[in-house]
Amino acid sequence: MSAFAAVLKRDLVLALRRKNEVITSVFFFVVVAALFPLGIGPEMNTLRLVGPGILWVGALLASMLSLGRMFAADHADGTLEQMALSPNSLSVLVAAKILAHWLLSGLPLVLLAPVIGLQFDLSANALWILTLSLLLGTPVLSLIGAIGAALTLGVRGGDVLLTLLVLPLYVPALVFGAGAVQAEISGLGASAHLSILSAMVLVAAVFSPWASAVALRVAVES
Amino acid sequence: MIRKLFYFSSPQNFYPLAGKLWPMFACLATALTIWGLWLGMFVAPTDVQQGEGYRIIYVHVPVSWMSMVIYLAMAFWALLGLTFNTRLSGMLTSALAPTGAIFAFLSLWTGALWGKPMWGTWWVWDARLTSELILFFLYLGFIALTSAIDDARRADKAGAILALVGALNVPVIYFSVKWWNTLHQGASVSLTKGSSMQQTMLEAMLIMAVAFWMYAIAMTLYRVRSIILVRERHSQWVADLPEVKAQSLEART
């Protein structure tokens, strides 16, 4: 547990010393959300309809921007090998890194989403559900993304490859995340969607650190 | 029996076996395709609602089935490769992937060709179409990942992990897309037909399914032979193969 806390703290400190990386992906989210109305047109009825989907796709892309960096620096300077050799379970250390990634790239989006949602004229209720769905959904993105990041570690053209691997696996989170807001707007109630999102977080939290650790060992051993 | 299985799990021993087996499966595939297509195109009656256009079903449905079966087969070999650390499993996984991708693509393509005259549109965001598209992306991701890694053993292991993660995700994707579709009321076209399929139609479709199955096995065995040759090219037994000897003699003269 202390190893978990140490890795988490280390990753957060490292990231906060280079704030621009964190800020870039948040800024990317804001810009993408602002570009869609320019492409679709300022009609508020349309925007209200597509808003949740756009915000979710934006969050998905923004959290993927920083995925490549999750293990790359540690792989380059040999820290990752030390982690693999350490007596602590690699899965636990990886779980700490995933949590750090979420805190740095997922949580800011969750906090920002209600503000951007206002641009799409979402009602207070819908904004609340949007925030909640992102709060439950963005950890899934970090967890699944970690497997992809571990698999593409040190591979030629890894960043583009990562998007190709990870985006299809993000589909369920996107469907239920954006669907929760749509269901709330249409009066169906979002509780079913949110329950399924929670289930996804739990399942991913069990399997993903383990699968990522296996993938990292493959990457480190060769 | 078990000993025999382990005997053939070595690429050196599997290579000649695959060489003997693939022509048999290829012949079976050809014969069954001719039989199935003849039954489907000439013997089976015209559909009351869809006319002659429905006959693409004899390619479309078996191809869609196979695209799913091959992903399962990949996941099976991936699991075997990760647990027993056998080299041949990884080779089989990567030999299966291109055939699976082709089947997934053909399924989308024939589906579009069928959809245009029947529903008046090339594409609907139906649950099955969407999940087939995502399955196609999964195949492409697998091929891209394994071909981007130079070290063959690492490529095998990374591919195996991806195949397993994908296989766990496929049902989740299918049901999420299905629910998304029913909520949105997007496509009002239902792909589900009554089970009252005519006997000859069903027969032709099943024969085509078996034919494509044989084709997939033949292609996989053929491809795995090439993969074995490439990966084991520095070993003595490959240099001693008559076909390799003939090639290198030709190259020398």
Interface residues (C-beta under 8 A of the other chain):
Chain A: I147 L151 T152 V155 R156 G157 G158 L161 L164 L165 L167 P168 L169 V171 P172 V175 F176 G179 Q182 A183 L188 M200 F207 A211 V214 A215 V218 A219 E221 S222
Chain B: L82 I134 F137 L138 L140 G141 A144 L145 A148 I149 D150 D151 R153 R154 K157 A158 I161 L162 L164 V165 G166 L168 N169 V172 I173 S176 V177 W179 W180 L183 H184
